Amino acid sequence: MRTLYIALITLFIAVAGKAQDTLSLSRTQAEGMFLQNNLELLAEKMNIGLQEAEVLQARLWPNPGFTFGEVNFWATRRQTGGQEVSPPLWGSRNFGRNQQFAAELSQMVQTAGKRRKLIALEHTDVSRAEQEFEEVLRDLKFEFRQQLTEIQYLQLRLESLEQQQKAVGKLVSAYQNQFEKGHIAKAEYLRLKALSLSISKEHYVTRSELNEASSTLKNLMHLPAAQEFRLQQEGYYISLGQDFQADFKQLLLTAKETRPDIRLAALDISYAEHKIKYEKAMAVPDLQLQMKYDRNGSTMLDFIGFGASMDLPVFNRNQGNIKKAKLELERAKVKSSLKTRTVETELNQTLKDLKNAAGFIHSIDSGYESSLDELLSSYNKNFSTRTISILEYMDFLDAYLNNKDFILKANKDLNNNVQKLNYIVGTEVAL
């Protein structure tokens, strides 16, 4: 009795451990893991911090410069004629006696508001980095959600094939027994066996496709390669009213307000405008202010002087960079206009596809799929009692599998079109 108890406990632990190896995830849970762990998103988010560092750098003033030179470390009698050319710097010590040196302090002053204009330019770059991150997020979420739908479709198709594989497998075993007893012809048994192999092949292909899709999803969620998971079917079937209508103008307005790529196109224009202002400011030379102390280097023993210097904008007035910035502005305006027209076309096409997919779903009677299942059960029973021929059974089973797949694909297309509409508009659309 004690041995049986230990065996049952061991079996329970093994089954529980196996169950824990397979994650059961809803679409929402899977997307949450994707957003938290996706390395591409993390890398793109770091780019925002890089641009913020550029703003910090642009705020800094130029460092002052300090020069100390023209120092003589000794003075010979021949050089001074044996006289005290200059007294010590302080006290009775000889420090600085008969010595010359100069010290200069300089500070560059940026003119024409260069610093302010550079800060504005870098601030725009931060906003661009934020919208680039949002655009990467939008693209990845769309790809991820389509991958979720594909996996749900493959799981449902696999379940359907497994059910048929199991049912036909029982019939094959029964027919093999009858064939061995000489009650049925070999050709009839082989036809049923061929049908079983055909379903097994479909099962194998579908399983391979599911494994490949699951591997892609694991990479997006940053899951270990050995981690198994199963998606719950919630969220695969989407219900849209038969009279489904969408306000094209309102959706287009929402897309223009929320889509990161449209915002980015507008920021590119703003960036180019700031760049023109900055390049024009760069045409104005900066001012270099100077203060100099010179000991024993002129007619004065202790000379303090002030000065200023600047380049003369005779040849280089930054003409090339200004022209380049103006061309970049024109290009940004053209690209922004093109992006808006592209969004209009994409939205119009997506709404047509969505309405078409919803219409096809509604053309299928609500009880059609359950009727197919009931009819299959009846055909299985009639075939096992040899009420119908193998050709009739094979024809029906082929039609059954095709129709089940048609229904699954129709729902997959509807789901994908809903996700595409969300992608085109740039936000979750209430349908």
KEPA-102976 format. One line per 4 residues: number of its first residue (from 1); their letters; for each residue z, y, x of C-alpha. Coordinates in steps of 0.25 Angstrom, whole numbers, plus 5000, padded with zeros to 4 digits. Example, Ala and Ser with C-alpha at 12.3 -4.5 7.8 and 13.67 -1.06 7.14 Angstrom:
1) as) 5031 4982 5049  5029 4996 5055
# end
This chain:
1) mrtl) 5000 5000 5000  5004 5010 5011  4991 5006 5018  4983 5009 5006
5) yial) 4990 5023 5004  4987 5027 5018  4972 5023 5016  4971 5031 5004
9) itlf) 4978 5043 5011  4968 5042 5022  4956 5041 5013  4961 5053 5005
13) iava) 4962 5061 5018  4948 5057 5023  4942 5061 5010  4949 5074 5009
17) gkaq) 4945 5077 5024  4931 5074 5020  4931 5083 5008  4937 5094 5016
21) dtls) 4925 5093 5026  4915 5098 5015  4917 5112 5011  4914 5115 4996
25) lsrt) 4910 5129 4995  4905 5138 4984  4894 5148 4987  4905 5160 4987
29) qaeg) 4913 5152 4997  4901 5149 5006  4897 5163 5006  4911 5168 5010
33) mflq) 4911 5158 5022  4897 5163 5026  4901 5178 5025  4913 5175 5033
37) nnle) 4908 5166 5044  4893 5170 5046  4891 5174 5061  4879 5182 5058
41) llae) 4886 5191 5049  4898 5192 5059  4888 5196 5070  4881 5206 5061
45) kmni) 4894 5212 5056  4898 5215 5071  4885 5224 5072  4892 5234 5063
49) glqe) 4904 5235 5073  4894 5237 5084  4888 5249 5077  4901 5255 5074
53) aevl) 4904 5254 5089  4891 5262 5091  4897 5273 5081  4910 5273 5089
57) qarl) 4902 5275 5102  4894 5286 5096  4906 5294 5093  4911 5295 5107
61) wpnp) 4909 5307 5115  4902 5307 5129  4912 5305 5140  4914 5317 5149
65) gftf) 4910 5316 5164  4918 5319 5176  4912 5321 5190  4920 5323 5203
69) gevn) 4913 5325 5216  4909 5334 5228  4921 5329 5235  4923 5331 5250
73) fwat) 4934 5322 5255  4936 5329 5268  4932 5342 5275  4930 5344 5290
77) rrqt) 4934 5356 5298  4919 5358 5301  4916 5359 5286  4928 5368 5283
81) ggqe) 4927 5376 5296  4942 5373 5297  4945 5382 5285  4952 5378 5272
85) vspp) 4939 5379 5263  4947 5376 5251  4962 5374 5248  4969 5361 5243
89) lwgs) 4968 5359 5228  4983 5360 5227  4996 5362 5235  4997 5361 5250
93) rnfg) 4990 5348 5251  4976 5347 5256  4970 5340 5244  4957 5347 5241
97) rnqq) 4958 5356 5253  4944 5359 5258  4938 5349 5248  4927 5350 5238
101) faae) 4925 5343 5225  4920 5345 5211  4923 5339 5197  4915 5340 5185
105) lsqm) 4918 5336 5170  4906 5335 5161  4904 5332 5146  4892 5329 5138
109) vqta) 4891 5336 5124  4881 5329 5115  4873 5340 5107  4865 5340 5094
113) gkrr) 4876 5331 5087  4871 5318 5095  4885 5311 5094  4886 5314 5079
117) klia) 4872 5309 5076  4874 5297 5085  4887 5294 5077  4879 5295 5064
121) leht) 4868 5286 5069  4878 5275 5073  4885 5276 5060  4872 5273 5053
125) dvsr) 4870 5261 5063  4883 5256 5058  4879 5257 5043  4866 5250 5047
129) aeqe) 4874 5238 5054  4882 5237 5041  4870 5236 5033  4863 5226 5043
133) feev) 4876 5217 5041  4875 5218 5026  4860 5214 5027  4863 5202 5036
137) lrdl) 4874 5198 5026  4864 5200 5014  4854 5191 5021  4864 5180 5025
141) kfef) 4870 5180 5011  4857 5178 5005  4853 5167 5014  4867 5160 5013
145) rqql) 4866 5161 4997  4853 5155 4997  4858 5144 5006  4869 5141 4997
149) teiq) 4860 5140 4985  4851 5130 4993  4863 5121 4997  4868 5121 4982
153) ylql) 4854 5117 4978  4853 5106 4989  4867 5101 4985  4863 5100 4970
157) rles) 4849 5093 4973  4857 5083 4983  4866 5080 4971  4855 5077 4962
161) leqq) 4848 5068 4972  4860 5061 4975  4862 5058 4960  4848 5052 4959
165) qkav) 4849 5045 4972  4862 5038 4967  4856 5035 4953  4843 5030 4959
169) gklv) 4850 5022 4970  4858 5014 4959  4844 5011 4953  4838 5006 4966
173) sayq) 4850 4997 4968  4848 4991 4954  4833 4990 4956  4835 4983 4969
177) nqfe) 4844 4973 4963  4834 4971 4952  4822 4970 4962  4830 4959 4970
181) kghi) 4832 4951 4958  4817 4952 4954  4819 4960 4941  4811 4972 4945
185) akae) 4798 4974 4954  4799 4978 4968  4790 4991 4966  4800 4996 4955
189) ylrl) 4812 4995 4964  4804 5001 4976  4800 5013 4967  4815 5015 4964
193) kals) 4818 5014 4978  4808 5024 4982  4813 5034 4972  4827 5032 4978
197) lsis) 4822 5035 4992  4814 5047 4987  4828 5053 4981  4835 5049 4994
201) kehy) 4824 5057 5002  4826 5069 4993  4841 5068 4995  4839 5067 5010
205) vtrs) 4830 5079 5011  4840 5087 5002  4852 5083 5010  4845 5088 5023
209) elne) 4841 5101 5016  4856 5103 5012  4861 5100 5026  4852 5110 5032
213) asst) 4856 5121 5021  4870 5117 5024  4869 5119 5039  4863 5133 5036
217) lknl) 4874 5137 5027  4885 5132 5037  4879 5141 5048  4879 5153 5038
221) mhlp) 4894 5150 5035  4897 5146 5049  4903 5132 5045  4904 5121 5055
225) aaqe) 4892 5112 5056  4900 5100 5052  4906 5107 5040  4901 5101 5027
229) frlq) 4901 5110 5014  4896 5109 5000  4892 5121 4991  4897 5121 4977
233) qegy) 4886 5123 4966  4892 5135 4960  4883 5147 4961  4870 5138 4962
237) yisl) 4866 5139 4947  4864 5154 4943  4863 5158 4928  4854 5169 4925
241) gqdf) 4851 5173 4911  4837 5170 4905  4835 5185 4903  4839 5189 4917
245) qadf) 4835 5203 4920  4838 5211 4932  4837 5226 4934  4827 5228 4945
249) kqll) 4830 5243 4947  4845 5241 4948  4844 5229 4957  4835 5237 4966
253) ltak) 4844 5249 4966  4856 5240 4970  4847 5234 4981  4844 5247 4987
257) etrp) 4859 5251 4987  4865 5238 4992  4855 5230 5001  4859 5232 5015
261) dirl) 4844 5232 5020  4841 5244 5011  4854 5251 5016  4850 5248 5030
265) aald) 4836 5254 5028  4842 5267 5023  4852 5267 5035  4840 5265 5045
269) isya) 4834 5278 5039  4848 5285 5041  4849 5279 5055  4835 5284 5059
273) ehki) 4838 5298 5053  4851 5299 5062  4843 5294 5074  4833 5305 5072
277) kyek) 4845 5315 5072  4851 5308 5084  4838 5308 5092  4836 5323 5089
281) amav) 4850 5326 5094  4847 5318 5107  4835 5328 5110  4846 5339 5112
285) pdlq) 4852 5338 5126  4867 5335 5128  4876 5345 5134  4884 5342 5147
289) lqmk) 4896 5351 5149  4902 5352 5163  4914 5357 5170  4915 5357 5185
293) ydrn) 4926 5359 5195  4921 5362 5209  4931 5364 5221  4926 5371 5233
297) gstm) 4912 5368 5230  4907 5382 5227  4911 5397 5229  4924 5394 5221
301) ldfi) 4935 5385 5226  4938 5379 5212  4925 5380 5204  4926 5376 5189
305) gfga) 4912 5377 5182  4906 5373 5168  4892 5369 5165  4883 5362 5155
309) smdl) 4870 5354 5156  4860 5348 5147  4846 5342 5148  4834 5351 5144
313) pvfn) 4826 5344 5133  4813 5348 5139  4806 5334 5139  4815 5324 5132
317) rnqg) 4819 5329 5118  4820 5315 5113  4807 5316 5106  4804 5301 5107
321) nikk) 4817 5296 5101  4816 5307 5090  4802 5302 5086  4807 5287 5086
325) akle) 4819 5291 5077  4810 5297 5067  4800 5285 5067  4812 5276 5064
329) lera) 4816 5285 5052  4802 5283 5046  4802 5268 5049  4816 5267 5042
333) kvks) 4811 5274 5030  4799 5265 5029  4808 5253 5030  4818 5258 5020
337) slkt) 4807 5260 5010  4801 5246 5013  4814 5240 5011  4816 5246 4998
341) rtve) 4803 5241 4993  4805 5227 4998  4818 5227 4990  4811 5231 4978
345) teln) 4801 5220 4980  4811 5209 4983  4820 5213 4971  4808 5212 4962
349) qtlk) 4804 5198 4967  4818 5193 4967  4820 5197 4953  4807 5190 4948
353) dlkn) 4811 5177 4956  4825 5177 4950  4820 5179 4936  4810 5168 4938
357) aagf) 4821 5158 4944  4830 5162 4932  4819 5159 4922  4816 5146 4928
361) ihsi) 4830 5142 4927  4830 5146 4912  4818 5138 4909  4826 5125 4912
365) dsgy) 4834 5121 4900  4849 5121 4902  4850 5107 4899  4838 5102 4907
369) essl) 4845 5097 4919  4856 5090 4912  4845 5083 4903  4838 5079 4916
373) dell) 4851 5072 4921  4853 5065 4908  4839 5060 4908  4841 5055 4922
377) ssyn) 4853 5047 4918  4844 5041 4906  4833 5038 4916  4842 5031 4926
381) knfs) 4848 5023 4915  4834 5019 4909  4829 5016 4922  4840 5007 4926
385) trti) 4838 4999 4913  4823 4999 4916  4820 5006 4903  4811 5016 4910
389) sile) 4801 5013 4922  4804 5017 4936  4792 5026 4936  4798 5034 4924
393) ymdf) 4811 5034 4931  4805 5039 4944  4797 5050 4937  4809 5055 4929
397) lday) 4818 5055 4942  4808 5063 4950  4807 5073 4938  4822 5073 4937
401) lnnk) 4824 5076 4952  4813 5087 4952  4819 5094 4940  4833 5094 4945
405) dfil) 4828 5100 4958  4820 5110 4950  4832 5115 4943  4840 5115 4956
409) kank) 4829 5123 4963  4828 5133 4951  4843 5136 4952  4842 5138 4967
413) dlnn) 4830 5147 4965  4838 5155 4955  4850 5156 4964  4842 5160 4976
417) nvqk) 4835 5171 4968  4849 5177 4963  4853 5177 4978  4840 5184 4982
421) lnyi) 4842 5194 4971  4856 5197 4977  4850 5198 4991  4839 5207 4987
425) vgte) 4848 5217 4979  4859 5216 4990  4871 5212 4981  4875 5202 4971
429) val) 4867 5205 4958  4874 5202 4945  4864 5193 4937
# end
